[in-house]
Amino acid sequence: MPMWAGGVGSPRRGMAPASTDDLFARKLRQPARPPLTPHTFDPRPVRGPLLRSGSDAGEARPPTPASPRARAHSHEEASRPAATSTRLFTDPLALLGLPAEEPEPAFPPVLEPRWFAHYDVQSLLFDWAPRSQGTGSHSEASSGTLASAEDQAASSDLLYGAPGFVCELGGEGELGLGGPASPPVPPALPNAAVSILEEPQNRTSAYSLEHADLGAGYYRKYFYGKEHQNFFGMDESLGPVAVSLRREEKEGSGGGTLHSYRVIVRTTQLRTLRGTISEDALPPGPPRGLSPRKLLEHVAPQLSPSCLRLGSASPKVPRTLLTLDEQVLSFQRKVGILYCRAGQGSEEEMYNNQEAGPAFMQFLTLLGDVVRLKGFESYRAQLDTKTDSTGTHSLYTTYQDHEIMFHVSTMLPYTPNNQQQLLRKRHIGNDIVTIVFQEPGSKPFCPATIRSHFQHVFLVVRAHAPCTPHTSYRVAVSRTQDTPAFGPALPAGGGPFAANADFRAFLLAKALNGEQAAGHARQFHAMATRTRQQYLQDLATNEVTTTSLDSASRFGLPSLGGRRRAAPRGPGAELQAAGSLVWGVRAASGARVAAGAQASGPEGAEVPCLLGISAEALVLVAPRDGRVVFNCACRDVLAWTFSEQQLDLYHGRGEAITLRFDGSPGQAVGEVVARLQLVSRGCETRELALPRDGQGRLGFEVDAEGFVTHVERFTFAETAGLRPGARLLRVCGQTLPSLRPEAAAQLLRSAPKVCVTVLPPDESGRPRRSFSELYMLSLQEPSRRGAPEPVQDEVQGVTLLPTTKQLLHLCLQDGGSPPAPGDLAEERTEFLHSQNSLSPRSSLSDEAPVLPNTTPDLLLATTAKPSVPSADSEVPLTQDGTGSPSGSEDKGNPAPELRASFLPRTLSLRNSISRIMSEAGSGTLEDEWQAISEIASTCNTILESLSREGEATRVLQ
């Protein structure tokens, strides 16, 4: 019998050979082995020693030698990553019993050009590589959740696990850099709520809205209604594209004129390139500016310029671009509510409940308002408001500028003898987010029993002690695997939550964030991509002229021309952009161990990230799944320690992250340090190795926060440069926030060699603090110089007049002091503001609103001239000067004596606040702290004065 009887790799085809014990025959049937890559054992070039900045230890650490495994198999890393199943064969040293070695993560690529300042996070993630349709922006394996395979099968008395769903039962928290992150403290934002980077994005409510592409209003704000150019075309590799260009002029700090180009590039992917590039970062061009072709060759070299044509002058073009960009923004939401009685758990049982019980009605009353559908003029969510065919009433509410209509199962039409209840399911089954309300004694909810392609998020709410003064609720969440995690985070055990306004805000924010997060799922991502492609194809086909990109450059378009460009501002001028500049890094939580220090534990795993630093914020974005894994305001950056290819960044209360850079040694690190010096008030740290004296003392004292309070004269600490007001950031390789005060004191007392990383004081010798610390101090201590004078007993119980409260609110708002978390006003997105006060349900694509000045003017509250009453007059005058014997008609207006004192006190308060805030911008951090204290003290003084005057007014009335 011939040996080549069929089988894989045989010369002729036939039946598969039978298994044999002949080892020689089995070897011949195997496919041919690929050619071996020749090994090379040439040593790697030795780099110079890494010199850590500000190091007083006097030690230069040589580069870490590569392991024998890395030297022997460096060629395999360059070819392709080895699969897990073949690790033993690609890593022969594992046969000796050595642990398998994971390859180092690669540095993520960064978009060119280098000095393009991105407007938002979505622009950072823009990718020129064409993507296949139906691929979501978040993978199942990395959807921003802490749940593992075991967690997905977890269950509780509220919720059962199901295949394809992720359960959140409480205590999961937010996934940060390398692990769970603590909840952010206001005014800091959660990672998923960070969107715009070029402008301040402050937290204005207790619960932030997440996964919203707020940068979608970029075209409306900077292009719509202004002179700009639009180019459309069909690129061979990218498909339909749309480009918007605009040249801008701004006054520089030195009095000169700065020119920059705003650019928007739209492809079929849902991420859009938005940002600015300065003329100083581009090659020199003609005096009237670069042509559109030259500009796109630098900003978008992957784009074929021959395919682009100038857009038509039809008003349809800008309106279509508005609709195209803002299709991801919606301020009208619909949420389903299923009612589960005691003992129920299936979908059919919940849909067939005809009447709402008292516990369910209490929950609905807390959640929103019951409205009559017939004649209802607000957002109706496909409900019939003319003939009552979908029920007579429904539940409606508003939250953070969003209109929410609930599809309540018991308020939708009921069909007798119909288990499926299609009239109800046709509405609730098409809702992305569904709230499942459970009475006490209900069975756990299982998402696998719901048969719907649209329901991706289930919020399970169970009532405890309903219809009593002690009513509370517990919450659990079930979401599909391709839906990323969203906040607000559930507490451990899912509650309990008291039945109050805070729970209502929590649940509504959870529902809105859940629907926004579900937009990243594969199904909805594919639908949005198809819609976007249709818009782009229509523009590229029907709304273009015959003017090509080359022809447009010859006409000298006025928007891309201007005055003669001023002389370059010198090297590093491109680092002064307001948008976010990007570097590819490998980031890890915590700081690396200093020279000579002993590490107490393993270092955090490095994560490939895009480092974005704007004038307002610093972010780390994981490009693999599009998540922001770290964010902080630039005003919270305390200090940094850098070497040739590594930077340790300290922020907040002294927390640290480590950034490792690629490329030529020192280049990227130098750029980042120069950028941080421009946008933050941080400085470089110093690393000190402090020996002990003959008595074992270090010669200095620190408080619980790590600030040096005293340094003894003629000690090693004073010789090394330690001064009072300095701040300890690291002690023996451990960051101070990670240590308890007792553990830090023990290290300082008992460590044989003490290595510390020190943040020096400012120029005036005062300690440095971040803005978050100053903000918390301002809330804890109203005035550093002393408490205000005590108010007399008879004035303590005074109730302020409504006008007085409103005036004080305006004073605090105009002063710019950060509000307390409980009284934070709801922020309205800037592009929704208009002179005509557009309603939230108005279309964002109708007309571009004119943005008014949102700063309140205290003069408007006191425009009426007060009339001074005569000495013998006992009746207070009204605003128009006529007497009114009845006090009931003047309840809404303050007395003239009080109104007469408003104007000078208001002007004094506003001038004081304006002076304080203007001086604080150019001072030190301690000056900012002092300014906050002065604002609080001034407001307390005005409050006491107005309270006394309000009491006098009530006596007159």
Buried (B, 14 or more C-beta within 10 A) or exposed (E): EEEBBBBEEBEEEEEEBEEEEEEEBEEEBEEEEEEEEEEEEEEEEEEEEBEBBBBBBEEEBEEEEEEEBBBBBEEBEEEEEBEEEEEEEEBEBBEEEEEEBEEEBEBBEBBEBBBBBBBBBBBBBBEBEBBEEEEBBBBBEBBBBBBEEEBBBBBBEBBBBBEEBBBBBBEBBBBBBBEEBEEBEBBBBBBBBBBBBBBEBEBBBBBBBBBBBBBBBBBBBBBBEEEBBBBBBBBEEBBBBBBBBBBBEEEEEEEEEBBBBBBBBBBBBBBBBBBBBBBBBBEEBEEBBBBBBBBBBBBBEEBBBEBBBBBBEEEEBBBBBBBBBBBBBBBBBBBBBBBBBEEBBBBEBBBBBEEBBEBBBBBBEBBBEBBEBEEBEBBBBEBBBEEBEBBEBBBBBBBBEBBBBBBBBBBBBBBEEEEEBEBBBEBBBBBBBBBBBBBEEBBBBBBEBBEBEBBBBBBBBBBBEBEEEEBBBBBBBBBBBBBBBBBBBBBEEBBBBEBEEEBBBBBBBBBBBBBBBBBBBBBBBBBBBEBBBEBBBBBBEEBBEEBBBEEBBEEEBEBBBBEEBBEEBEEBBBBBBBBBBBBBBBBBBBBBBBBBBBEEEEBBBBBBBBBBBBBBBBBBBBBBBBBBBBBBBBBBBBBBBBBBBBBBBBBBBBBBBBBBBBEEBBEBBBBBBEBBBBBBBBBBBBBBBBBBEEEEEBBBEBEEBBBBEEBBEEBBBBEBBBBBBBBBBBBBBBBBBBBEEEBBBEBBEEBEEBBBBBBBBBEEEBBBBBBBBBBBBBBEBBBBEEEBEEBEEEEEEBEBBEBBBEBBBBBBBBBBBBBEEEEBEEBEBBBBBBEEEBEBEBEBBEBBBEBEEEEEEBEEBBEBEBBEBEEEEEBBBBBEEEEBEEEEEBEEBBBBBBBBBBBEBBEEBBEBBEEBBEBBEEBBBBBBBBBBBBBBBBBBBBBBEBBBBBBBBEEBE
